[in-house]
Amino acid sequence: MIGTIANTCTILIGSLVGSALKKGLKEKYQKALYTACGLAACGVGINAVVSHMPDSTVPVLFIVSLAVGSLIGTKLDLEDRFQNLVNKHSKSNLGQGLSAGILIYCIGTLSIMGPVMSALYGDHTFLFTNATLDLITSMVLASTYGIGMVLAAPVLFCWQGAIYLIAKYASASLISDELVCELCIVGGFLIASTGLNILNIKNLKSLNMLPSLAVPIIFFAIKGIFVS
């Protein structure tokens, strides 16, 4: 798990450095970084979708996933519950920053395949690469949203740690290339939606769509049972 530990540490370090920089930034520069965060999230999300959609083996699965996941998330009111919980302890819009950060850190080929490669082959290349990217991203996010962005680090650790344990001790078929592809497509849409939220283009309540990530997992699990 050395790669996951390194990735977690870079987010902690980046968040601390970014929050320190925020104190010396004028409001107009903070707004500029705020806009940059939104554009970056949109770009990362769109890239994830465009890169993986041609490899999708079930082209309509992402549509079903987003629809079903959004209904479940809206019913559970995940967005408002999360925002109220975070904002109760913060005067800034930290909730928005955390939701964006968690999605950017956790949803992506490097963050999903990294623990798998680490567990199966002892190859930490993906995770070290992801750690470098997250170091820069966390600095930018923390310079906009503050020290509270360090809370995204334990979430990443639990996420990648869970994937690592599943890949190491469960059947290798549980995390197939097809599943990773579909997760990256759905995750890409979620990340892009957080970008639109940050830019104040439209409040899409991205966290309400979070259950969408569970739909491809359930689909391939059921498919595996019947195919085998």
C-alpha positions in Angstrom: 0.0 0.0 0.0 3.0 2.3 -0.3 1.6 3.9 -3.4 -1.7 4.7 -1.7 0.2 6.1 1.4 2.3 8.3 -0.9 -0.8 9.5 -2.7 -2.5 10.4 0.6 0.5 12.2 1.9 0.8 14.4 -1.3 -2.8 15.5 -0.8 -2.1 16.4 2.8 1.0 18.3 1.9 -0.6 20.0 -1.1 -3.6 21.1 1.0 -1.3 22.5 3.7 0.8 24.5 1.2 -2.3 25.7 -0.7 -4.1 26.9 2.4 -0.9 28.8 3.5 -0.8 30.5 0.1 -4.4 31.5 0.4 -3.7 33.8 3.3 -1.5 35.9 1.2 -3.8 36.1 -1.8 -6.1 39.0 -2.6 -9.8 38.3 -3.3 -9.4 38.8 -7.0 -6.7 36.2 -7.2 -8.7 33.8 -5.1 -11.6 34.2 -7.6 -9.2 33.6 -10.5 -8.1 30.3 -8.8 -11.8 29.5 -8.2 -12.5 29.8 -11.9 -9.4 27.8 -12.7 -10.6 25.0 -10.4 -13.9 24.9 -12.3 -12.4 24.8 -15.7 -9.9 22.1 -14.6 -12.6 19.9 -13.3 -14.6 20.3 -16.5 -11.5 19.4 -18.5 -10.6 16.3 -16.4 -14.2 15.1 -16.6 -14.5 15.5 -20.3 -11.2 13.9 -20.9 -12.2 10.8 -18.9 -15.4 10.5 -20.8 -13.9 11.0 -24.3 -10.9 8.7 -23.5 -12.9 5.8 -22.3 -16.2 5.9 -24.2 -14.8 4.3 -27.4 -13.8 1.3 -25.3 -17.1 0.8 -23.7 -18.6 -2.7 -24.1 -22.0 -1.5 -23.0 -22.6 1.9 -24.6 -25.9 2.7 -22.8 -24.7 1.7 -19.3 -23.5 5.1 -18.4 -26.9 6.6 -19.3 -28.7 4.0 -17.1 -26.1 4.5 -14.3 -26.5 8.3 -14.2 -30.3 8.1 -14.3 -30.7 5.4 -11.7 -27.9 6.9 -9.5 -29.4 10.4 -9.7 -32.8 9.1 -8.6 -31.4 7.3 -5.6 -29.1 10.2 -4.6 -31.9 12.7 -4.9 -34.2 10.4 -2.8 -31.4 10.2 -0.1 -30.7 14.0 -0.5 -27.0 13.3 -0.4 -25.9 16.8 -1.7 -27.8 18.9 0.9 -27.0 16.6 3.8 -23.3 16.7 2.9 -23.3 20.5 2.4 -25.2 21.2 5.6 -22.8 18.9 7.6 -19.6 20.6 6.2 -20.9 24.2 6.2 -22.0 23.8 9.8 -18.3 23.8 10.7 -17.1 26.2 8.0 -18.0 29.7 6.9 -16.7 29.1 3.4 -18.2 26.9 0.7 -15.9 24.1 1.8 -18.6 21.5 0.9 -18.4 22.3 -2.7 -14.6 22.1 -2.7 -14.6 18.8 -0.9 -17.1 17.2 -3.2 -15.0 18.4 -6.2 -11.8 17.3 -4.7 -13.0 13.8 -3.6 -14.3 13.1 -7.1 -11.2 14.3 -8.9 -8.9 12.4 -6.5 -10.8 9.1 -6.4 -12.5 8.8 -9.8 -10.0 8.1 -12.6 -8.0 5.4 -14.3 -4.9 6.1 -12.2 -6.7 6.1 -8.9 -8.7 2.9 -9.7 -6.1 0.9 -11.6 -3.2 2.1 -9.4 -4.2 0.0 -6.3 -5.0 -2.9 -8.6 -1.5 -2.9 -10.2 0.0 -2.4 -6.8 -1.8 -5.3 -5.3 -1.4 -7.8 -8.2 2.1 -6.9 -9.5 3.7 -4.7 -6.9 3.9 -1.9 -9.5 3.3 1.5 -7.9 3.9 3.6 -11.1 0.2 4.5 -11.5 -0.1 5.6 -7.9 3.1 7.6 -7.9 2.0 9.4 -11.0 -1.4 10.0 -9.5 0.2 11.3 -6.4 2.2 13.9 -8.4 -1.0 15.1 -10.1 -2.9 15.2 -6.8 -0.2 17.3 -5.2 -0.7 20.1 -7.7 -4.5 19.7 -7.7 -4.7 19.8 -3.9 -2.6 23.0 -3.7 -4.9 24.7 -6.1 -8.1 23.5 -4.4 -6.8 24.4 -0.9 -5.7 27.8 -2.0 -9.3 28.4 -3.0 -11.3 26.5 -0.3 -8.8 26.5 2.6 -7.3 24.0 5.1 -10.5 21.9 5.2 -9.5 20.2 2.0 -7.2 17.9 4.0 -10.4 16.0 4.8 -10.3 14.6 1.3 -7.1 12.7 2.1 -8.6 10.0 4.4 -11.4 9.5 1.9 -8.8 8.8 -0.8 -7.0 6.4 1.5 -10.1 4.4 2.3 -11.1 4.3 -1.4 -7.8 3.1 -2.7 -7.2 0.9 0.3 -10.5 -0.9 -0.4 -9.7 -1.4 -4.0 -6.2 -2.7 -3.1 -7.7 -5.3 -0.6 -10.3 -6.4 -3.1 -7.7 -6.9 -5.9 -5.3 -8.7 -3.6 -7.6 -11.1 -1.9 -10.6 -11.5 -4.2 -11.1 -12.9 -7.6 -9.2 -10.9 -10.3 -12.4 -10.9 -12.4 -14.1 -8.6 -9.9 -12.1 -5.6 -11.3 -12.1 -6.1 -15.0 -10.9 -3.6 -17.6 -14.5 -3.3 -18.8 -15.7 -2.3 -15.3 -12.9 0.3 -14.9 -13.8 1.8 -18.3 -17.5 2.2 -17.3 -16.5 3.7 -13.9 -14.3 6.2 -15.6 -17.0 7.2 -18.0 -19.6 7.7 -15.3 -17.0 9.3 -13.0 -16.0 11.7 -15.8 -19.5 13.0 -16.1 -19.6 13.5 -12.3 -16.3 15.4 -12.3 -17.4 17.6 -15.2 -20.7 18.4 -13.3 -18.7 19.6 -10.3 -16.8 21.9 -12.6 -20.1 23.4 -13.8 -21.1 23.8 -10.2 -17.9 25.6 -9.3 -18.3 27.9 -12.3 -21.8 28.7 -11.2 -23.1 27.7 -14.6 -25.6 25.3 -13.2 -26.1 23.7 -9.8 -26.2 20.0 -10.8 -25.9 18.7 -7.2 -23.1 16.3 -8.2 -23.2 14.3 -4.9 -26.8 13.3 -5.6 -25.4 11.5 -8.7 -22.7 9.6 -6.7 -24.7 6.3 -6.4 -24.3 6.2 -10.2 -20.9 4.7 -9.6 -22.5 1.6 -8.0 -24.6 0.7 -11.0 -21.7 -0.5 -13.2 -20.3 -2.5 -10.3 -23.7 -4.2 -9.7 -24.2 -4.7 -13.4 -20.9 -6.6 -14.0 -21.3 -8.5 -10.7 -24.7 -9.9 -12.0 -23.3 -10.4 -15.5 -20.4 -12.4 -14.0 -22.8 -14.7 -12.1 -24.9 -15.5 -15.1 -22.0 -15.8 -17.6 -20.0 -18.1 -15.4 
